[in-house]
Amino acid sequence: MNILYLHTHDTGRFIQPYGYASPTPNLMALAQEGTLFRQCFDAAPTCSPSRAALLTGMNPHACGMLGLAHRGFGLADPSLHLAGHLRRHGYETVLCGIQHEIAAGLAGELGYERMLHADATPGAPAAASPHEQARRMMDRDLANARRVADYLREPRPRPFFLSFGMFSTHRPFPLPDEEINPDYVQPPPPLPDDPATRLDMAGFYTMARCADACVGIVLDALAASGLADDTFVFFTTDHGIAFPKMKCHLYDAGIGVALIIRFPGNRRAAQAVDALVSHLDIFPTLCEVAGAPKTERLEGKSLLPLLRGEVEQVRDEIFAEVTYHAAYEPMRCIRTPRYKYIRYFDDFDRVVKPNIDDGYSKQLLLRRGLAEARHDPAKMLFDLVFDPSERDNLAGRPEFASEQRDLAARLERWMQETNDPLLRGYAPKPAVARVNLKTALHPNEQEFES
């Protein structure tokens, strides 16, 4: 079966199938034809670590991706990438648009044999303003969608694995389209309802609409070419939206991601699934779809038994992590259907400002005192049934001591089994990697630690 991987940047679950006022009708149609996973989580709420985990089937510290590829971090072994695995088992492997698992220009080392457009990590071309940069990146997404459509019309002797990566909905955001009036947009919690946050969210929705248009172009071409009945399609994103307390944080708003799967013969078509699943489960799923072997290093579980209705769940816990983003901020978490336990492994006691993407929302919070705000506690425990927004920290409370002990022990056991470098203290970066000072206000390239 052909495999079509559609992915966006920084979208979380803020699309129409998850109940948001996001102008994404093509993704809604895909969800109604396929299976919508309501409780899918990434392995890291930062770009390269999340994608590296999904595409190697290993958590970020196990596959070597502790930070961002365009800042000098890298996979320990690029040959473990899904593209290379499928290529070795008969697939034509094709990339169009964004990849974020290796430096720009080196996607061939991951196993891609054909590039429909020069691969790129985020970095919009120079323009007069961030808003114009965003418009140029949206235009590039649309052009790449048309390249994918052209490819799908070609005859081919082998099944394909095609990765189509969009820059949308990564910052910077454009000024909103006329049809998306910020006065009638709800900013995401926990942000205040303010003209600045509403304008920010309207810009996000404008980019989401572009991403949705790209999905529509590709899926229309897939149908017109007669390939829809022979193709396993999945759509996801890397992590939560690029707003404070979301991207680069281990709250559900950071690690919760969209996942939609559509394929012929799917017994769970037109259904939503509430089972807890991880991005790590995608690699073994695709191995089963492709008839390719699963290696022992894979940490996930195939989702096909769940989709066939043979089981109600494939896991009872997920793990996620942050080590480096723009700056060092080492955190690990375990999440079950009921509880979340987060541990912070550093003594820096202020908000790590460069790990919050710049934009109207961040600027508003800076004006209100974000620069002096305290970091989250070193240990946090949340009851996700009674506190789904993760606002009431239960860590240290006697009545929840058994839950905290249990989750802390399971987290430490996972860290030991996966040889997490944080167990030895500070996790060093590669000598060539660029990392911002924790106190920097902006994730620019002028304030690097040595």
C-alpha positions as CSV (number, residue, x, y, z in Angstrom):
1,M,0.0,0.0,0.0
2,N,1.2,3.5,-0.8
3,I,1.9,5.7,2.3
4,L,1.1,9.5,2.3
5,Y,2.4,11.4,5.3
6,L,0.9,14.9,5.6
7,H,2.3,17.2,8.3
8,T,2.1,20.7,9.6
9,H,4.2,22.8,12.0
10,D,3.0,23.8,15.4
11,T,-0.7,23.0,15.0
12,G,-1.5,20.9,18.0
13,R,-5.2,20.0,17.8
14,F,-6.4,23.4,16.8
15,I,-8.3,22.2,13.7
16,Q,-12.0,21.7,13.0
17,P,-12.2,18.0,13.7
18,Y,-11.3,18.7,17.3
19,G,-14.0,21.3,17.7
20,Y,-12.1,24.5,17.1
21,A,-13.3,27.4,15.0
22,S,-10.4,26.7,12.6
23,P,-11.3,27.0,8.8
24,T,-10.1,23.5,7.9
25,P,-12.9,21.8,6.0
26,N,-10.6,19.4,4.1
27,L,-9.2,18.1,7.3
28,M,-12.7,17.8,8.7
29,A,-13.6,15.7,5.6
30,L,-10.5,13.6,6.0
31,A,-11.5,12.9,9.7
32,Q,-15.0,12.0,8.7
33,E,-13.7,9.5,6.1
34,G,-10.9,8.2,8.4
35,T,-10.3,7.7,12.1
36,L,-9.7,10.7,14.4
37,F,-7.5,10.0,17.4
38,R,-8.6,12.3,20.2
39,Q,-5.8,11.3,22.6
40,C,-2.6,11.2,20.5
41,F,0.6,12.7,22.0
42,D,4.0,13.5,20.6
43,A,7.3,12.4,22.2
44,A,8.5,15.9,22.5
45,P,6.8,19.4,22.2
46,T,9.7,20.7,20.1
47,C,10.2,20.5,16.3
48,S,13.2,18.2,15.5
49,P,12.9,15.9,18.6
50,S,9.2,15.3,17.9
51,R,9.7,14.5,14.2
52,A,12.8,12.4,14.9
53,A,10.9,10.3,17.4
54,L,8.0,9.7,15.0
55,L,10.3,8.8,12.1
56,T,12.7,6.6,14.0
57,G,10.2,5.0,16.4
58,M,12.5,6.0,19.3
59,N,12.2,8.7,21.9
60,P,14.4,11.8,21.2
61,H,17.2,11.1,23.7
62,A,17.5,7.5,22.4
63,C,17.7,8.5,18.7
64,G,20.1,11.3,19.6
65,M,17.9,14.3,18.7
66,L,18.1,16.4,21.9
67,G,17.6,19.8,20.1
68,L,16.9,21.4,16.8
69,A,18.4,20.1,13.5
70,H,19.0,23.6,12.1
71,R,20.9,24.6,15.3
72,G,23.4,21.7,15.0
73,F,21.7,18.8,16.8
74,G,21.4,15.5,14.8
75,L,20.3,11.9,14.8
76,A,22.8,9.4,16.1
77,D,22.1,7.2,13.1
78,P,20.2,8.7,10.1
79,S,19.9,5.3,8.5
80,L,17.2,4.4,11.2
81,H,14.8,6.9,9.6
82,L,11.5,5.6,8.3
83,A,12.3,6.7,4.8
84,G,15.5,4.6,4.7
85,H,13.7,1.6,6.2
86,L,10.9,1.7,3.7
87,R,13.3,2.3,0.8
88,R,15.2,-0.8,1.8
89,H,12.0,-2.7,1.5
90,G,10.8,-1.7,-1.9
91,Y,9.3,1.8,-1.6
92,E,10.0,4.9,-3.6
93,T,10.7,7.5,-0.9
94,V,9.8,11.0,-1.8
95,L,10.0,14.3,0.1
96,C,8.3,17.6,-0.7
97,G,8.6,20.6,1.6
98,I,9.6,20.7,5.2
99,Q,11.6,18.0,7.0
100,H,13.2,18.8,10.3
101,E,15.3,15.7,11.2
102,I,18.6,16.7,9.5
103,A,20.2,19.9,8.2
104,A,18.8,21.4,5.0
105,G,20.2,19.7,1.9
106,L,21.0,16.4,3.6
107,A,17.6,14.7,3.3
108,G,19.1,12.0,1.1
109,E,21.0,10.7,4.2
110,L,17.6,9.9,5.7
111,G,16.7,7.6,2.8
112,Y,14.7,9.9,0.5
113,E,15.6,9.2,-3.1
114,R,13.5,11.9,-4.7
115,M,13.0,15.5,-3.7
116,L,10.1,17.3,-5.4
117,H,11.3,20.6,-3.9
118,A,14.5,21.5,-2.1
119,D,14.0,20.4,1.5
120,A,14.1,23.1,4.2
121,T,14.1,23.5,7.9
122,P,12.2,26.5,9.2
123,G,13.6,29.9,8.2
124,A,11.4,32.1,6.1
125,P,13.1,33.9,3.2
126,A,14.0,37.5,3.9
127,A,11.1,40.0,3.6
128,A,10.1,43.4,4.7
129,S,8.2,42.2,7.8
130,P,7.4,38.9,9.6
131,H,3.9,39.1,8.2
132,E,5.2,39.2,4.7
133,Q,7.6,36.3,5.5
134,A,4.6,34.3,6.5
135,R,2.8,35.0,3.3
136,R,5.8,33.9,1.3
137,M,6.0,30.6,3.3
138,M,2.3,30.0,2.7
139,D,2.8,30.6,-1.0
140,R,5.6,28.0,-0.9
141,D,3.3,25.5,0.9
142,L,0.7,25.9,-1.9
143,A,3.4,25.5,-4.6
144,N,4.7,22.4,-3.0
145,A,1.1,21.0,-2.7
146,R,0.8,21.4,-6.5
147,R,4.2,19.6,-6.9
148,V,2.8,16.7,-4.9
149,A,-0.3,16.7,-7.0
150,D,1.8,16.5,-10.2
151,Y,3.8,13.6,-8.7
152,L,0.6,11.7,-7.9
153,R,-0.4,11.8,-11.5
154,E,2.8,10.1,-12.7
155,P,2.9,6.4,-13.5
156,R,5.1,4.4,-11.1
157,P,6.4,0.8,-10.8
158,R,6.7,0.8,-7.0
159,P,4.6,1.8,-4.0
160,F,5.6,5.2,-2.6
161,F,6.2,6.7,0.8
162,L,5.6,10.4,0.3
163,S,6.3,13.0,3.0
164,F,4.6,16.4,2.4
165,G,5.7,18.9,5.0
166,M,4.2,22.3,5.3
167,F,5.7,25.4,7.0
168,S,2.2,26.4,8.1
169,T,1.3,26.9,11.0
170,H,4.8,27.9,12.2
171,R,5.4,31.5,13.3
172,P,5.7,34.2,12.0
173,F,1.9,34.5,11.4
174,P,0.5,36.7,8.7
175,L,-2.0,39.5,9.3
176,P,-5.3,37.7,9.2
177,D,-7.4,37.4,6.1
178,E,-10.5,39.6,5.9
179,E,-12.8,36.7,6.6
180,I,-11.1,36.0,9.9
181,N,-12.0,39.0,12.1
182,P,-9.9,39.0,15.4
183,D,-12.9,40.6,17.2
184,Y,-14.7,37.2,17.0
185,V,-11.8,34.9,17.7
186,Q,-11.2,33.2,21.1
187,P,-7.5,33.1,22.1
188,P,-6.4,29.7,23.5
189,P,-6.4,29.3,27.3
190,P,-4.6,30.1,29.5
191,L,-3.9,33.3,27.6
192,P,-6.0,36.4,28.5
193,D,-8.8,37.5,26.1
194,D,-7.0,40.6,24.7
195,P,-6.8,42.4,21.3
196,A,-3.2,41.2,21.0
197,T,-4.0,37.5,21.7
198,R,-7.0,37.6,19.5
199,L,-5.0,39.1,16.6
200,D,-2.3,36.4,17.2
201,M,-4.9,33.6,17.0
202,A,-6.5,35.1,13.9
203,G,-3.1,34.9,12.2
204,F,-2.8,31.3,13.3
205,Y,-6.2,30.5,11.8
206,T,-5.2,32.2,8.5
207,M,-2.2,29.9,8.3
208,A,-4.3,26.9,9.2
209,R,-6.6,27.7,6.3
210,C,-3.6,27.6,4.0
211,A,-2.5,24.3,5.3
212,D,-6.0,22.9,4.9
213,A,-6.0,24.1,1.3
214,C,-2.8,22.3,0.7
215,V,-4.3,19.1,2.1
216,G,-7.2,19.5,-0.2
217,I,-5.0,19.9,-3.3
218,V,-3.1,16.7,-2.5
219,L,-6.1,14.6,-1.6
220,D,-8.0,15.7,-4.7
221,A,-5.1,14.7,-6.8
222,L,-4.8,11.4,-5.0
223,A,-8.5,10.7,-5.8
224,A,-8.3,11.8,-9.4
225,S,-5.2,9.6,-10.0
226,G,-7.1,6.5,-8.8
227,L,-4.7,6.0,-5.9
228,A,-7.0,6.7,-2.9
229,D,-8.0,3.0,-2.6
230,D,-4.4,1.9,-2.5
231,T,-3.0,4.5,-0.1
232,F,-2.6,4.8,3.6
233,V,-3.0,8.5,4.5
234,F,-2.1,10.0,7.8
235,F,-2.1,13.6,8.9
236,T,-0.4,14.9,12.0
237,T,1.7,17.8,13.4
238,D,4.8,17.9,15.5
239,H,3.5,19.5,18.7
240,G,1.2,22.1,20.2
241,I,0.7,25.6,18.9
242,A,3.5,28.2,19.3
243,F,1.9,30.2,22.2
244,P,3.1,30.6,25.8
245,K,2.6,27.5,27.9
246,M,2.0,25.3,24.9
247,K,4.9,24.6,22.4
248,C,8.0,23.5,24.3
249,H,6.0,22.6,27.4
250,L,4.9,19.2,28.7
251,Y,1.3,20.2,29.4
252,D,-1.3,18.6,27.1
253,A,-1.4,21.8,25.2
254,G,2.2,21.2,24.2
255,I,2.3,17.4,23.7
256,G,-1.3,16.9,22.4
257,V,-1.4,16.5,18.6
258,A,-3.8,15.8,15.9
259,L,-3.7,12.4,14.2
260,I,-6.1,11.3,11.4
261,I,-5.7,8.0,9.6
262,R,-7.5,7.0,6.4
263,F,-7.0,3.7,4.5
264,P,-9.1,1.3,2.5
265,G,-10.9,-1.3,4.6
266,N,-10.6,0.6,7.9
267,R,-13.1,-0.8,10.3
268,R,-13.0,2.4,12.4
269,A,-13.7,4.7,9.6
270,A,-15.8,7.8,10.4
271,Q,-15.1,7.2,14.1
272,A,-13.2,9.0,16.9
273,V,-11.0,6.9,19.1
274,D,-10.2,7.9,22.7
275,A,-7.4,5.4,23.3
276,L,-4.1,6.8,24.5
277,V,-1.6,6.7,21.6
278,S,1.8,8.1,20.9
279,H,3.7,9.3,17.8
280,L,6.0,6.4,18.6
281,D,3.2,4.1,17.5
282,I,3.2,5.3,13.9
283,F,6.5,3.6,12.8
284,P,5.4,0.1,13.8
285,T,2.0,0.7,12.3
286,L,3.6,1.6,9.0
287,C,5.9,-1.4,9.1
288,E,2.8,-3.6,9.3
289,V,1.1,-1.6,6.5
290,A,4.2,-2.0,4.3
291,G,5.0,-5.6,5.2
292,A,8.4,-4.4,6.4
293,P,10.0,-5.9,9.5
294,K,9.8,-4.2,12.9
295,T,13.2,-3.9,14.6
296,E,13.7,-4.4,18.4
297,R,14.6,-0.7,18.9
298,L,11.0,0.4,18.2
299,E,9.4,1.7,21.3
300,G,5.8,2.0,20.0
301,K,2.9,-0.3,19.4
302,S,1.1,-0.9,16.1
303,L,-2.2,0.9,15.9
304,L,-3.7,-1.6,13.4
305,P,-5.2,-3.9,16.1
306,L,-6.9,-0.9,17.5
307,L,-8.2,0.1,14.1
308,R,-9.3,-3.5,13.4
309,G,-11.4,-3.4,16.6
310,E,-9.4,-6.3,18.1
311,V,-8.3,-4.3,21.2
312,E,-9.6,-1.2,23.1
313,Q,-6.2,0.2,23.8
314,V,-2.5,-0.4,22.9
315,R,-0.8,1.4,25.8
316,D,-1.6,2.7,29.3
317,E,1.1,5.4,29.4
318,I,3.1,7.8,27.2
319,F,6.3,9.6,27.9
320,A,7.5,13.0,26.6
321,E,10.5,15.2,27.0
322,V,12.2,18.5,26.4
323,T,16.0,18.9,26.6
324,Y,16.9,21.8,24.3
325,H,14.8,24.1,22.2
326,A,16.2,27.6,21.6
327,A,17.7,27.2,25.2
328,Y,18.3,24.4,27.6
329,E,15.2,23.4,29.6
330,P,15.4,19.7,30.7
331,M,12.0,18.2,31.5
332,R,10.5,14.7,31.4
333,C,6.9,13.5,31.9
334,I,4.7,10.4,32.1
335,R,1.0,10.6,31.2
336,T,-1.7,8.0,31.8
337,P,-5.4,8.4,31.0
338,R,-5.9,9.8,34.6
339,Y,-2.7,11.4,35.7
340,K,0.3,13.5,34.5
341,Y,3.6,13.7,36.3
342,I,6.2,16.3,35.1
343,R,9.8,16.6,36.4
344,Y,12.1,19.6,35.8
345,F,15.8,18.7,35.9
346,D,17.4,22.2,36.3
347,D,17.8,24.8,39.0
348,F,17.1,27.8,36.7
349,D,14.1,29.4,38.5
350,R,12.8,31.8,35.9
351,V,10.8,31.3,32.8
352,V,13.1,30.3,29.9
353,K,12.0,33.1,27.7
354,P,13.7,32.1,24.4
355,N,11.7,28.9,24.5
356,I,8.6,30.9,23.9
357,D,8.2,31.8,20.2
358,D,8.0,35.5,19.6
359,G,4.6,37.1,18.7
360,Y,1.9,39.3,19.9
361,S,1.0,37.0,22.8
362,K,4.5,36.8,24.1
363,Q,5.0,40.5,23.8
364,L,1.8,41.1,25.8
365,L,3.1,38.9,28.6
366,L,6.5,40.5,28.6
367,R,4.8,43.9,29.1
368,R,2.9,42.3,32.0
369,G,6.0,40.9,33.8
370,L,6.9,37.7,32.0
371,A,10.6,38.5,32.2
372,E,10.6,38.1,36.0
373,A,8.1,35.2,36.2
374,R,9.1,32.1,38.0
375,H,9.6,28.7,36.3
376,D,7.1,26.0,36.9
377,P,7.8,23.8,40.0
378,A,10.4,21.1,39.7
379,K,7.7,18.4,40.3
380,M,4.1,18.6,39.1
381,L,1.2,16.1,39.4
382,F,-2.2,16.6,37.8
383,D,-5.4,14.7,37.9
384,L,-6.6,15.0,34.3
385,V,-10.2,14.0,35.1
386,F,-10.9,16.8,37.6
387,D,-8.2,19.2,36.3
388,P,-7.8,18.7,32.5
389,S,-6.3,22.2,32.1
390,E,-3.4,21.2,34.5
391,R,-3.7,24.2,36.8
392,D,-3.8,22.5,40.3
393,N,-0.5,21.0,41.1
394,L,-1.0,18.0,43.4
395,A,2.7,17.1,43.9
396,G,3.6,16.9,47.6
397,R,0.0,16.5,48.8
398,P,-0.3,13.6,51.2
399,E,-3.5,12.3,49.7
400,F,-1.8,11.9,46.3
401,A,1.5,10.5,47.6
402,S,0.9,7.0,46.2
403,E,0.0,8.3,42.7
404,Q,3.1,10.5,42.8
405,R,5.4,7.7,43.9
406,D,4.0,5.3,41.3
407,L,4.4,7.7,38.4
408,A,7.8,9.0,39.6
409,A,9.1,5.4,39.7
410,R,7.7,4.5,36.3
411,L,9.3,7.7,34.8
412,E,12.7,6.9,36.4
413,R,12.5,3.3,35.2
414,W,11.8,4.5,31.6
415,M,14.7,6.9,31.8
416,Q,17.0,4.1,33.0
417,E,15.8,1.6,30.3
418,T,16.3,4.3,27.6
419,N,19.7,5.5,29.0
420,D,18.5,9.0,29.4
421,P,21.5,11.4,29.8
422,L,19.6,13.4,32.5
423,L,20.2,10.6,34.9
424,R,23.9,11.6,34.8
425,G,23.2,15.3,35.3
426,Y,23.5,18.0,32.7
427,A,22.8,16.8,29.2
428,P,25.6,18.3,27.0
429,K,25.0,19.6,23.6
430,P,27.1,18.8,20.5
431,A,30.1,21.2,20.1
432,V,28.6,22.6,16.9
433,A,25.1,23.2,18.3
434,R,23.9,26.8,19.0
435,V,21.9,27.4,22.1
436,N,20.5,30.6,23.5
437,L,21.1,32.1,26.9
438,K,18.2,31.2,29.1
439,T,17.7,34.9,29.9
440,A,17.4,36.0,26.3
441,L,14.1,37.7,25.4
442,H,14.1,36.5,21.8
443,P,15.3,33.2,20.2
444,N,17.5,35.1,17.8
445,E,21.0,34.1,16.6
446,Q,23.0,36.7,18.5
447,E,22.9,35.4,22.1
448,F,24.3,31.9,22.0
449,E,25.9,30.1,24.9
450,S,29.4,28.9,24.2
